Amino acid sequence: MELRIKKLNSSAVIPSYGSASAAGADLYACEGAEVTIQPGETKLIHTGIAMEIPEGYVGLVYARSGIAVKRGLAPANKVGVIDSDYRGEIMVAIHNHSGEEQTIADAERIAQIVITPYLTVDFTLAEELDETDRGVGGFGSTGTK
């Protein structure tokens, strides 16, 4: 599948996959300089690109495991949602979960985007729902092992 990208900044880096079977394509910072994020702080990081995500698909922005585990940097909203009708710049709100200031370099990989199909459903009010073995059990109801 081809997905059209527009560079909004000449130094923007086009998303790329780290391996042949990677589901997520890396998104790169496009700030023109380093950005420092203090502990507990969130900053909006520009990528310098816009995407033409096809109708029926969504771009889901996830953390990159390396900077999340090693440096405590991850999207503030956990998973960003880029709708198919959005044509503005892709930006990532990065939160510093660590106890130390962290610096993001220009053109550093900051997150990953997965392009995936979705369904739009009609929500229908019902008096009863079909029964299942699990029923209303949640929050650990299936056990810990």
N, CA, C and O atoms as a GROMACS GRO file, in nm:
protein
  580
    1MET      N    1   0.085  -0.117   0.000
    1MET     CA    2   0.000   0.000   0.000
    1MET      C    3   0.090   0.124   0.000
    1MET      O    4   0.190   0.129   0.071
    2GLU      N    5   0.053   0.219  -0.078
    2GLU     CA    6   0.126   0.347  -0.083
    2GLU      C    7   0.053   0.448   0.004
    2GLU      O    8  -0.069   0.456   0.002
    3LEU      N    9   0.130   0.526   0.081
    3LEU     CA   10   0.073   0.630   0.164
    3LEU      C   11   0.146   0.759   0.134
    3LEU      O   12   0.268   0.768   0.149
    4ARG      N   13   0.070   0.860   0.091
    4ARG     CA   14   0.132   0.986   0.050
    4ARG      C   15   0.173   1.068   0.172
    4ARG      O   16   0.097   1.082   0.268
    5ILE      N   17   0.295   1.123   0.165
    5ILE     CA   18   0.353   1.205   0.272
    5ILE      C   19   0.388   1.340   0.213
    5ILE      O   20   0.434   1.350   0.099
    6LYS      N   21   0.366   1.445   0.290
    6LYS     CA   22   0.407   1.579   0.248
    6LYS      C   23   0.507   1.631   0.351
    6LYS      O   24   0.481   1.629   0.471
    7LYS      N   25   0.622   1.676   0.302
    7LYS     CA   26   0.719   1.740   0.390
    7LYS      C   27   0.677   1.884   0.412
    7LYS      O   28   0.662   1.960   0.316
    8LEU      N   29   0.659   1.922   0.536
    8LEU     CA   30   0.625   2.059   0.572
    8LEU      C   31   0.749   2.138   0.609
    8LEU      O   32   0.745   2.260   0.622
    9ASN      N   33   0.858   2.067   0.624
    9ASN     CA   34   0.988   2.124   0.658
    9ASN      C   35   1.092   2.048   0.576
    9ASN      O   36   1.090   1.925   0.575
   10SER      N   37   1.181   2.118   0.510
   10SER     CA   38   1.277   2.051   0.421
   10SER      C   39   1.369   1.954   0.495
   10SER      O   40   1.424   1.863   0.432
   11SER      N   41   1.386   1.972   0.626
   11SER     CA   42   1.474   1.881   0.700
   11SER      C   43   1.399   1.764   0.763
   11SER      O   44   1.459   1.683   0.834
   12ALA      N   45   1.270   1.754   0.737
   12ALA     CA   46   1.190   1.643   0.791
   12ALA      C   47   1.240   1.510   0.736
   12ALA      O   48   1.284   1.501   0.621
   13VAL      N   49   1.231   1.407   0.819
   13VAL     CA   50   1.270   1.271   0.780
   13VAL      C   51   1.142   1.190   0.756
   13VAL      O   52   1.053   1.187   0.841
   14ILE      N   53   1.135   1.124   0.642
   14ILE     CA   54   1.020   1.039   0.608
   14ILE      C   55   1.020   0.918   0.702
   14ILE      O   56   1.126   0.861   0.727
   15PRO      N   57   0.903   0.878   0.754
   15PRO     CA   58   0.899   0.760   0.841
   15PRO      C   59   0.962   0.639   0.774
   15PRO      O   60   0.955   0.622   0.652
   16SER      N   61   1.024   0.555   0.856
   16SER     CA   62   1.090   0.436   0.802
   16SER      C   63   1.073   0.318   0.897
   16SER      O   64   1.059   0.336   1.018
   17TYR      N   65   1.075   0.199   0.839
   17TYR     CA   66   1.063   0.076   0.917
   17TYR      C   67   1.202   0.027   0.955
   17TYR      O   68   1.294   0.028   0.873
   18GLY      N   69   1.218  -0.017   1.080
   18GLY     CA   70   1.347  -0.063   1.129
   18GLY      C   71   1.384  -0.202   1.083
   18GLY      O   72   1.502  -0.240   1.087
   19SER      N   73   1.286  -0.281   1.039
   19SER     CA   74   1.313  -0.415   0.988
   19SER      C   75   1.205  -0.452   0.888
   19SER      O   76   1.102  -0.385   0.878
   20ALA      N   77   1.228  -0.559   0.815
   20ALA     CA   78   1.136  -0.600   0.709
   20ALA      C   79   0.997  -0.634   0.762
   20ALA      O   80   0.899  -0.616   0.689
   21SER      N   81   0.986  -0.682   0.884
   21SER     CA   82   0.856  -0.723   0.939
   21SER      C   83   0.803  -0.628   1.046
   21SER      O   84   0.709  -0.663   1.117
   22ALA      N   85   0.862  -0.510   1.059
   22ALA     CA   86   0.817  -0.415   1.160
   22ALA      C   87   0.677  -0.365   1.127
   22ALA      O   88   0.648  -0.332   1.012
   23ALA      N   89   0.590  -0.358   1.227
   23ALA     CA   90   0.455  -0.306   1.208
   23ALA      C   91   0.453  -0.154   1.215
   23ALA      O   92   0.373  -0.089   1.147
   24GLY      N   93   0.541  -0.098   1.297
   24GLY     CA   94   0.544   0.046   1.317
   24GLY      C   95   0.659   0.109   1.241
   24GLY      O   96   0.770   0.057   1.239
   25ALA      N   97   0.631   0.224   1.179
   25ALA     CA   98   0.734   0.302   1.112
   25ALA      C   99   0.778   0.414   1.207
   25ALA      O  100   0.695   0.478   1.271
   26ASP      N  101   0.908   0.435   1.216
   26ASP     CA  102   0.961   0.536   1.307
   26ASP      C  103   0.925   0.677   1.261
   26ASP      O  104   0.932   0.709   1.143
   27LEU      N  105   0.888   0.759   1.358
   27LEU     CA  106   0.866   0.902   1.337
   27LEU      C  107   0.985   0.976   1.396
   27LEU      O  108   1.038   0.937   1.500
   28TYR      N  109   1.028   1.082   1.327
   28TYR     CA  110   1.151   1.153   1.363
   28TYR      C  111   1.120   1.297   1.406
   28TYR      O  112   1.031   1.362   1.351
   29ALA      N  113   1.195   1.344   1.506
   29ALA     CA  114   1.182   1.483   1.551
   29ALA      C  115   1.229   1.576   1.440
   29ALA      O  116   1.327   1.548   1.372
   30CYS      N  117   1.159   1.686   1.423
   30CYS     CA  118   1.197   1.789   1.326
   30CYS      C  119   1.180   1.924   1.395
   30CYS      O  120   1.081   1.994   1.374
   31GLU      N  121   1.277   1.958   1.477
   31GLU     CA  122   1.271   2.080   1.558
   31GLU      C  123   1.377   2.182   1.518
   31GLU      O  124   1.366   2.299   1.555
   32GLY      N  125   1.479   2.140   1.445
   32GLY     CA  126   1.586   2.231   1.408
   32GLY      C  127   1.688   2.252   1.518
   32GLY      O  128   1.788   2.322   1.500
   33ALA      N  129   1.664   2.191   1.633
   33ALA     CA  130   1.755   2.201   1.748
   33ALA      C  131   1.716   2.092   1.847
   33ALA      O  132   1.613   2.027   1.833
   34GLU      N  133   1.801   2.073   1.948
   34GLU     CA  134   1.768   1.979   2.056
   34GLU      C  135   1.651   2.034   2.137
   34GLU      O  136   1.633   2.155   2.148
   35VAL      N  137   1.573   1.943   2.195
   35VAL     CA  138   1.464   1.980   2.284
   35VAL      C  139   1.486   1.909   2.416
   35VAL      O  140   1.500   1.786   2.419
   36THR      N  141   1.490   1.984   2.525
   36THR     CA  142   1.508   1.926   2.658
   36THR      C  143   1.373   1.917   2.728
   36THR      O  144   1.296   2.013   2.730
   37ILE      N  145   1.346   1.800   2.785
   37ILE     CA  146   1.221   1.775   2.857
   37ILE      C  147   1.257   1.743   3.002
   37ILE      O  148   1.330   1.648   3.030
   38GLN      N  149   1.205   1.823   3.092
   38GLN     CA  150   1.232   1.805   3.234
   38GLN      C  151   1.150   1.687   3.288
   38GLN      O  152   1.051   1.648   3.227
   39PRO      N  153   1.191   1.628   3.403
   39PRO     CA  154   1.112   1.519   3.464
   39PRO      C  155   0.968   1.563   3.487
   39PRO      O  156   0.943   1.672   3.539
   40GLY      N  157   0.875   1.478   3.448
   40GLY     CA  158   0.733   1.508   3.465
   40GLY      C  159   0.676   1.606   3.364
   40GLY      O  160   0.557   1.638   3.371
   41GLU      N  161   0.757   1.654   3.271
   41GLU     CA  162   0.712   1.753   3.173
   41GLU      C  163   0.673   1.685   3.042
   41GLU      O  164   0.724   1.578   3.007
   42THR      N  165   0.580   1.748   2.970
   42THR     CA  166   0.538   1.703   2.837
   42THR      C  167   0.566   1.815   2.738
   42THR      O  168   0.536   1.932   2.763
   43LYS      N  169   0.625   1.777   2.624
   43LYS     CA  170   0.647   1.875   2.516
   43LYS      C  171   0.597   1.818   2.385
   43LYS      O  172   0.608   1.698   2.359
   44LEU      N  173   0.540   1.906   2.303
   44LEU     CA  174   0.492   1.869   2.171
   44LEU      C  175   0.610   1.873   2.074
   44LEU      O  176   0.672   1.977   2.056
   45ILE      N  177   0.640   1.759   2.014
   45ILE     CA  178   0.754   1.747   1.923
   45ILE      C  179   0.702   1.739   1.779
   45ILE      O  180   0.619   1.654   1.747
   46HIS      N  181   0.751   1.828   1.695
   46HIS     CA  182   0.713   1.831   1.553
   46HIS      C  183   0.785   1.722   1.476
   46HIS      O  184   0.897   1.684   1.509
   47THR      N  185   0.719   1.670   1.371
   47THR     CA  186   0.783   1.576   1.280
   47THR      C  187   0.811   1.639   1.144
   47THR      O  188   0.891   1.587   1.066
   48GLY      N  189   0.745   1.751   1.115
   48GLY     CA  190   0.767   1.819   0.987
   48GLY      C  191   0.699   1.752   0.869
   48GLY      O  192   0.729   1.785   0.754
   49ILE      N  193   0.608   1.657   0.896
   49ILE     CA  194   0.539   1.587   0.787
   49ILE      C  195   0.388   1.586   0.810
   49ILE      O  196   0.341   1.598   0.923
   50ALA      N  197   0.314   1.572   0.702
   50ALA     CA  198   0.170   1.547   0.704
   50ALA      C  199   0.148   1.420   0.622
   50ALA      O  200   0.229   1.387   0.535
   51MET      N  201   0.040   1.350   0.648
   51MET     CA  202   0.010   1.224   0.580
   51MET      C  203  -0.130   1.226   0.521
   51MET      O  204  -0.219   1.293   0.572
   52GLU      N  205  -0.146   1.151   0.415
   52GLU     CA  206  -0.277   1.130   0.355
   52GLU      C  207  -0.318   0.986   0.385
   52GLU      O  208  -0.305   0.897   0.301
   53ILE      N  209  -0.366   0.966   0.506
   53ILE     CA  210  -0.408   0.832   0.548
   53ILE      C  211  -0.540   0.800   0.478
   53ILE      O  212  -0.634   0.880   0.485
   54PRO      N  213  -0.549   0.686   0.410
   54PRO     CA  214  -0.671   0.653   0.336
   54PRO      C  215  -0.792   0.636   0.427
   54PRO      O  216  -0.780   0.596   0.543
   55GLU      N  217  -0.909   0.668   0.373
   55GLU     CA  218  -1.034   0.647   0.446
   55GLU      C  219  -1.044   0.500   0.484
   55GLU      O  220  -1.010   0.412   0.405
   56GLY      N  221  -1.092   0.475   0.606
   56GLY     CA  222  -1.102   0.336   0.654
   56GLY      C  223  -0.978   0.292   0.729
   56GLY      O  224  -0.972   0.180   0.781
   57TYR      N  225  -0.877   0.379   0.736
   57TYR     CA  226  -0.752   0.350   0.807
   57TYR      C  227  -0.727   0.459   0.909
   57TYR      O  228  -0.783   0.568   0.900
   58VAL      N  229  -0.643   0.429   1.006
   58VAL     CA  230  -0.604   0.524   1.109
   58VAL      C  231  -0.455   0.507   1.133
   58VAL      O  232  -0.401   0.397   1.120
   59GLY      N  233  -0.388   0.615   1.169
   59GLY     CA  234  -0.249   0.608   1.211
   59GLY      C  235  -0.245   0.609   1.363
   59GLY      O  236  -0.291   0.705   1.425
   60LEU      N  237  -0.192   0.504   1.423
   60LEU     CA  238  -0.182   0.494   1.569
   60LEU      C  239  -0.037   0.518   1.608
   60LEU      O  240   0.052   0.446   1.562
   61VAL      N  241  -0.014   0.617   1.692
   61VAL     CA  242   0.122   0.657   1.732
   61VAL      C  243   0.152   0.596   1.868
   61VAL      O  244   0.085   0.624   1.967
   62TYR      N  245   0.255   0.513   1.871
   62TYR     CA  246   0.296   0.442   1.992
   62TYR      C  247   0.438   0.484   2.032
   62TYR      O  248   0.511   0.545   1.955
   63ALA      N  249   0.473   0.450   2.156
   63ALA     CA  250   0.609   0.472   2.204
   63ALA      C  251   0.706   0.380   2.130
   63ALA      O  252   0.669   0.272   2.085
   64ARG      N  253   0.830   0.424   2.120
   64ARG     CA  254   0.939   0.337   2.076
   64ARG      C  255   0.993   0.273   2.203
   64ARG      O  256   1.024   0.343   2.299
   65SER      N  257   1.005   0.142   2.204
   65SER     CA  258   1.043   0.074   2.328
   65SER      C  259   1.179   0.117   2.380
   65SER      O  260   1.198   0.125   2.501
   66GLY      N  261   1.274   0.146   2.292
   66GLY     CA  262   1.408   0.185   2.336
   66GLY      C  263   1.409   0.311   2.420
   66GLY      O  264   1.464   0.312   2.530
   67ILE      N  265   1.348   0.419   2.371
   67ILE     CA  266   1.352   0.543   2.449
   67ILE      C  267   1.252   0.540   2.564
   67ILE      O  268   1.268   0.613   2.662
   68ALA      N  269   1.150   0.457   2.553
   68ALA     CA  270   1.054   0.446   2.664
   68ALA      C  271   1.118   0.374   2.782
   68ALA      O  272   1.108   0.421   2.896
   69VAL      N  273   1.183   0.262   2.757
   69VAL     CA  274   1.243   0.182   2.864
   69VAL      C  275   1.372   0.244   2.915
   69VAL      O  276   1.392   0.255   3.036
   70LYS      N  277   1.459   0.284   2.825
   70LYS     CA  278   1.590   0.333   2.865
   70LYS      C  279   1.590   0.477   2.915
   70LYS      O  280   1.671   0.513   3.000
   71ARG      N  281   1.497   0.560   2.862
   71ARG     CA  282   1.501   0.703   2.895
   71ARG      C  283   1.371   0.757   2.954
   71ARG      O  284   1.366   0.873   2.995
   72GLY      N  285   1.267   0.676   2.959
   72GLY     CA  286   1.141   0.720   3.018
   72GLY      C  287   1.061   0.816   2.932
   72GLY      O  288   0.977   0.889   2.984
   73LEU      N  289   1.086   0.819   2.800
   73LEU     CA  290   1.016   0.909   2.709
   73LEU      C  291   0.911   0.832   2.630
   73LEU      O  292   0.942   0.734   2.563
   74ALA      N  293   0.786   0.879   2.638
   74ALA     CA  294   0.677   0.811   2.568
   74ALA      C  295   0.565   0.911   2.539
   74ALA      O  296   0.555   1.014   2.606
   75PRO      N  297   0.482   0.881   2.439
   75PRO     CA  298   0.369   0.970   2.413
   75PRO      C  299   0.285   0.992   2.538
   75PRO      O  300   0.252   0.897   2.608
   76ALA      N  301   0.251   1.117   2.564
   76ALA     CA  302   0.176   1.153   2.684
   76ALA      C  303   0.038   1.089   2.687
   76ALA      O  304  -0.012   1.053   2.794
   77ASN      N  305  -0.024   1.074   2.571
   77ASN     CA  306  -0.159   1.017   2.565
   77ASN      C  307  -0.156   0.866   2.542
   77ASN      O  308  -0.260   0.806   2.512
   78LYS      N  309  -0.039   0.806   2.556
   78LYS     CA  310  -0.015   0.661   2.542
   78LYS      C  311  -0.027   0.613   2.398
   78LYS      O  312   0.066   0.552   2.347
   79VAL      N  313  -0.138   0.639   2.332
   79VAL     CA  314  -0.154   0.607   2.190
   79VAL      C  315  -0.219   0.727   2.122
   79VAL      O  316  -0.331   0.766   2.156
   80GLY      N  317  -0.149   0.785   2.027
   80GLY     CA  318  -0.205   0.895   1.951
   80GLY      C  319  -0.288   0.841   1.836
   80GLY      O  320  -0.255   0.737   1.778
   81VAL      N  321  -0.394   0.911   1.801
   81VAL     CA  322  -0.483   0.870   1.692
   81VAL      C  323  -0.479   0.977   1.583
   81VAL      O  324  -0.515   1.092   1.607
   82ILE      N  325  -0.434   0.937   1.463
   82ILE     CA  326  -0.432   1.026   1.348
   82ILE      C  327  -0.542   0.980   1.253
   82ILE      O  328  -0.529   0.876   1.188
   83ASP      N  329  -0.650   1.055   1.247
   83ASP     CA  330  -0.764   1.018   1.164
   83ASP      C  331  -0.734   1.040   1.016
   83ASP      O  332  -0.647   1.119   0.979
   84SER      N  333  -0.809   0.968   0.932
   84SER     CA  334  -0.784   0.975   0.788
   84SER      C  335  -0.819   1.110   0.727
   84SER      O  336  -0.772   1.142   0.618
   85ASP      N  337  -0.901   1.190   0.794
   85ASP     CA  338  -0.936   1.321   0.739
   85ASP      C  339  -0.846   1.433   0.791
   85ASP      O  340  -0.869   1.550   0.758
   86TYR      N  341  -0.744   1.400   0.870
   86TYR     CA  342  -0.651   1.501   0.922
   86TYR      C  343  -0.537   1.520   0.822
   86TYR      O  344  -0.476   1.423   0.777
   87ARG      N  345  -0.509   1.644   0.786
   87ARG     CA  346  -0.403   1.674   0.690
   87ARG      C  347  -0.296   1.768   0.747
   87ARG      O  348  -0.211   1.817   0.674
   88GLY      N  349  -0.302   1.792   0.878
   88GLY     CA  350  -0.203   1.879   0.940
   88GLY      C  351  -0.076   1.804   0.977
   88GLY      O  352  -0.062   1.684   0.951
   89GLU      N  353   0.016   1.877   1.038
   89GLU     CA  354   0.144   1.818   1.077
   89GLU      C  355   0.124   1.712   1.185
   89GLU      O  356   0.048   1.731   1.280
   90ILE      N  357   0.195   1.601   1.169
   90ILE     CA  358   0.197   1.498   1.272
   90ILE      C  359   0.290   1.547   1.382
   90ILE      O  360   0.408   1.574   1.358
   91MET      N  361   0.237   1.558   1.503
   91MET     CA  362   0.316   1.599   1.619
   91MET      C  363   0.295   1.496   1.729
   91MET      O  364   0.189   1.433   1.737
   92VAL      N  365   0.395   1.479   1.813
   92VAL     CA  366   0.388   1.381   1.920
   92VAL      C  367   0.412   1.451   2.053
   92VAL      O  368   0.516   1.514   2.073
   93ALA      N  369   0.316   1.440   2.145
   93ALA     CA  370   0.332   1.494   2.280
   93ALA      C  371   0.416   1.393   2.358
   93ALA      O  372   0.366   1.286   2.396
   94ILE      N  373   0.541   1.425   2.383
   94ILE     CA  374   0.632   1.334   2.454
   94ILE      C  375   0.638   1.374   2.601
   94ILE      O  376   0.661   1.490   2.635
   95HIS      N  377   0.617   1.274   2.688
   95HIS     CA  378   0.624   1.296   2.832
   95HIS      C  379   0.748   1.229   2.888
   95HIS      O  380   0.783   1.118   2.850
   96ASN      N  381   0.814   1.299   2.979
   96ASN     CA  382   0.933   1.245   3.046
   96ASN      C  383   0.890   1.182   3.178
   96ASN      O  384   0.862   1.251   3.275
   97HIS      N  385   0.885   1.048   3.179
   97HIS     CA  386   0.847   0.973   3.299
   97HIS      C  387   0.966   0.950   3.391
   97HIS      O  388   0.948   0.901   3.503
   98SER      N  389   1.086   0.984   3.348
   98SER     CA  390   1.206   0.958   3.428
   98SER      C  391   1.225   1.067   3.533
   98SER      O  392   1.152   1.166   3.536
   99GLY      N  393   1.323   1.046   3.617
   99GLY     CA  394   1.357   1.145   3.719
   99GLY      C  395   1.468   1.238   3.676
   99GLY      O  396   1.517   1.317   3.756
  100GLU      N  397   1.508   1.230   3.548
  100GLU     CA  398   1.616   1.313   3.497
  100GLU      C  399   1.572   1.387   3.373
  100GLU      O  400   1.486   1.340   3.299
  101GLU      N  401   1.632   1.503   3.350
  101GLU     CA  402   1.602   1.576   3.226
  101GLU      C  403   1.651   1.491   3.109
  101GLU      O  404   1.755   1.426   3.116
  102GLN      N  405   1.575   1.494   3.001
  102GLN     CA  406   1.607   1.418   2.880
  102GLN      C  407   1.610   1.513   2.762
  102GLN      O  408   1.529   1.605   2.753
  103THR      N  409   1.704   1.490   2.671
  103THR     CA  410   1.717   1.573   2.552
  103THR      C  411   1.690   1.491   2.428
  103THR      O  412   1.746   1.383   2.409
  104ILE      N  413   1.602   1.543   2.344
  104ILE     CA  414   1.573   1.482   2.215
  104ILE      C  415   1.652   1.558   2.110
  104ILE      O  416   1.642   1.680   2.099
  105ALA      N  417   1.731   1.485   2.033
  105ALA     CA  418   1.809   1.546   1.926
  105ALA      C  419   1.721   1.568   1.804
  105ALA      O  420   1.625   1.494   1.783
  106ASP      N  421   1.755   1.667   1.723
  106ASP     CA  422   1.686   1.687   1.597
  106ASP      C  423   1.707   1.563   1.512
  106ASP      O  424   1.818   1.509   1.507
  107ALA      N  425   1.604   1.516   1.445
  107ALA     CA  426   1.604   1.397   1.358
  107ALA      C  427   1.615   1.266   1.437
  107ALA      O  428   1.639   1.162   1.377
  108GLU      N  429   1.597   1.270   1.570
  108GLU     CA  430   1.595   1.148   1.650
  108GLU      C  431   1.461   1.078   1.633
  108GLU      O  432   1.358   1.143   1.615
  109ARG      N  433   1.462   0.945   1.638
  109ARG     CA  434   1.339   0.867   1.633
  109ARG      C  435   1.266   0.885   1.767
  109ARG      O  436   1.321   0.854   1.872
  110ILE      N  437   1.142   0.934   1.761
  110ILE     CA  438   1.070   0.969   1.884
  110ILE      C  439   0.949   0.881   1.913
  110ILE      O  440   0.907   0.872   2.028
  111ALA      N  441   0.893   0.818   1.813
  111ALA     CA  442   0.773   0.736   1.829
  111ALA      C  443   0.761   0.649   1.705
  111ALA      O  444   0.845   0.655   1.615
  112GLN      N  445   0.658   0.568   1.701
  112GLN     CA  446   0.632   0.488   1.582
  112GLN      C  447   0.484   0.496   1.548
  112GLN      O  448   0.399   0.508   1.635
  113ILE      N  449   0.457   0.488   1.418
  113ILE     CA  450   0.318   0.494   1.372
  113ILE      C  451   0.283   0.363   1.302
  113ILE      O  452   0.358   0.312   1.220
  114VAL      N  453   0.166   0.311   1.337
  114VAL     CA  454   0.112   0.191   1.275
  114VAL      C  455  -0.013   0.233   1.199
  114VAL      O  456  -0.104   0.293   1.256
  115ILE      N  457  -0.017   0.202   1.071
  115ILE     CA  458  -0.134   0.231   0.988
  115ILE      C  459  -0.219   0.105   0.986
  115ILE      O  460  -0.173  -0.002   0.946
  116THR      N  461  -0.344   0.119   1.030
  116THR     CA  462  -0.428   0.000   1.044
  116THR      C  463  -0.573   0.032   1.007
  116THR      O  464  -0.618   0.145   1.025
  117PRO      N  465  -0.646  -0.068   0.956
  117PRO     CA  466  -0.788  -0.044   0.927
  117PRO      C  467  -0.870  -0.036   1.054
  117PRO      O  468  -0.830  -0.088   1.158
  118TYR      N  469  -0.983   0.030   1.046
  118TYR     CA  470  -1.075   0.038   1.159
  118TYR      C  471  -1.218   0.026   1.109
  118TYR      O  472  -1.245   0.041   0.990
  119LEU      N  473  -1.308   0.000   1.201
  119LEU     CA  474  -1.450  -0.007   1.170
  119LEU      C  475  -1.522   0.108   1.237
  119LEU      O  476  -1.491   0.143   1.352
  120THR      N  477  -1.616   0.168   1.168
  120THR     CA  478  -1.707   0.264   1.227
  120THR      C  479  -1.838   0.188   1.248
  120THR      O  480  -1.891   0.128   1.155
  121VAL      N  481  -1.889   0.192   1.370
  121VAL     CA  482  -2.007   0.112   1.402
  121VAL      C  483  -2.124   0.202   1.438
  121VAL      O  484  -2.105   0.319   1.472
  122ASP      N  485  -2.243   0.149   1.429
  122ASP     CA  486  -2.364   0.216   1.477
  122ASP      C  487  -2.390   0.163   1.618
  122ASP      O  488  -2.412   0.043   1.636
  123PHE      N  489  -2.387   0.250   1.717
  123PHE     CA  490  -2.414   0.209   1.855
  123PHE      C  491  -2.564   0.200   1.873
  123PHE      O  492  -2.637   0.297   1.850
  124THR      N  493  -2.611   0.083   1.915
  124THR     CA  494  -2.754   0.057   1.929
  124THR      C  495  -2.784   0.026   2.075
  124THR      O  496  -2.724  -0.064   2.134
  125LEU      N  497  -2.875   0.099   2.133
  125LEU     CA  498  -2.915   0.078   2.271
  125LEU      C  499  -2.991  -0.054   2.282
  125LEU      O  500  -3.080  -0.082   2.203
  126ALA      N  501  -2.953  -0.135   2.383
  126ALA     CA  502  -3.019  -0.264   2.406
  126ALA      C  503  -3.053  -0.277   2.554
  126ALA      O  504  -2.981  -0.225   2.640
  127GLU      N  505  -3.161  -0.346   2.583
  127GLU     CA  506  -3.201  -0.372   2.722
  127GLU      C  507  -3.112  -0.481   2.782
  127GLU      O  508  -3.083  -0.476   2.902
  128GLU      N  509  -3.070  -0.577   2.704
  128GLU     CA  510  -2.988  -0.690   2.751
  128GLU      C  511  -2.878  -0.716   2.649
  128GLU      O  512  -2.892  -0.685   2.531
  129LEU      N  513  -2.768  -0.773   2.696
  129LEU     CA  514  -2.657  -0.815   2.609
  129LEU      C  515  -2.644  -0.966   2.616
  129LEU      O  516  -2.681  -1.027   2.717
  130ASP      N  517  -2.591  -1.028   2.511
  130ASP     CA  518  -2.570  -1.172   2.511
  130ASP      C  519  -2.479  -1.211   2.627
  130ASP      O  520  -2.384  -1.139   2.660
  131GLU      N  521  -2.509  -1.325   2.689
  131GLU     CA  522  -2.429  -1.377   2.800
  131GLU      C  523  -2.300  -1.441   2.748
  131GLU      O  524  -2.297  -1.496   2.638
  132THR      N  525  -2.194  -1.434   2.830
  132THR     CA  526  -2.068  -1.502   2.800
  132THR      C  527  -2.021  -1.572   2.928
  132THR      O  528  -2.074  -1.545   3.036
  133ASP      N  529  -1.923  -1.661   2.916
  133ASP     CA  530  -1.868  -1.727   3.035
  133ASP      C  531  -1.807  -1.625   3.130
  133ASP      O  532  -1.817  -1.641   3.252
  134ARG      N  533  -1.746  -1.523   3.078
  134ARG     CA  534  -1.680  -1.421   3.161
  134ARG      C  535  -1.780  -1.327   3.226
  134ARG      O  536  -1.763  -1.288   3.342
  135GLY      N  537  -1.883  -1.291   3.154
  135GLY     CA  538  -1.984  -1.202   3.208
  135GLY      C  539  -1.929  -1.063   3.237
  135GLY      O  540  -1.863  -1.003   3.152
  136VAL      N  541  -1.955  -1.012   3.357
  136VAL     CA  542  -1.914  -0.876   3.393
  136VAL      C  543  -1.777  -0.871   3.462
  136VAL      O  544  -1.733  -0.764   3.504
  137GLY      N  545  -1.710  -0.985   3.474
  137GLY     CA  546  -1.580  -0.989   3.540
  137GLY      C  547  -1.476  -0.909   3.466
  137GLY      O  548  -1.460  -0.923   3.345
  138GLY      N  549  -1.405  -0.824   3.538
  138GLY     CA  550  -1.301  -0.741   3.478
  138GLY      C  551  -1.193  -0.712   3.579
  138GLY      O  552  -1.201  -0.756   3.694
  139PHE      N  553  -1.092  -0.638   3.538
  139PHE     CA  554  -0.984  -0.593   3.625
  139PHE      C  555  -0.924  -0.709   3.706
  139PHE      O  556  -0.927  -0.708   3.829
  140GLY      N  557  -0.871  -0.808   3.635
  140GLY     CA  558  -0.805  -0.919   3.702
  140GLY      C  559  -0.894  -1.038   3.729
  140GLY      O  560  -0.853  -1.132   3.797
  141SER      N  561  -1.015  -1.036   3.678
  141SER     CA  562  -1.110  -1.144   3.708
  141SER      C  563  -1.069  -1.277   3.647
  141SER      O  564  -1.119  -1.381   3.689
  142THR      N  565  -0.980  -1.276   3.549
  142THR     CA  566  -0.938  -1.402   3.486
  142THR      C  567  -0.816  -1.462   3.556
  142THR      O  568  -0.763  -1.562   3.510
  143GLY      N  569  -0.772  -1.402   3.664
  143GLY     CA  570  -0.659  -1.458   3.740
  143GLY      C  571  -0.528  -1.391   3.706
  143GLY      O  572  -0.521  -1.302   3.622
  144THR      N  573  -0.423  -1.436   3.775
  144THR     CA  574  -0.290  -1.377   3.755
  144THR      C  575  -0.192  -1.471   3.688
  144THR      O  576  -0.082  -1.429   3.653
  145LYS      N  577  -0.229  -1.597   3.670
  145LYS     CA  578  -0.137  -1.693   3.607
  145LYS      C  579  -0.206  -1.771   3.498
  145LYS      O  580  -0.143  -1.856   3.435
   0.00000   0.00000   0.00000
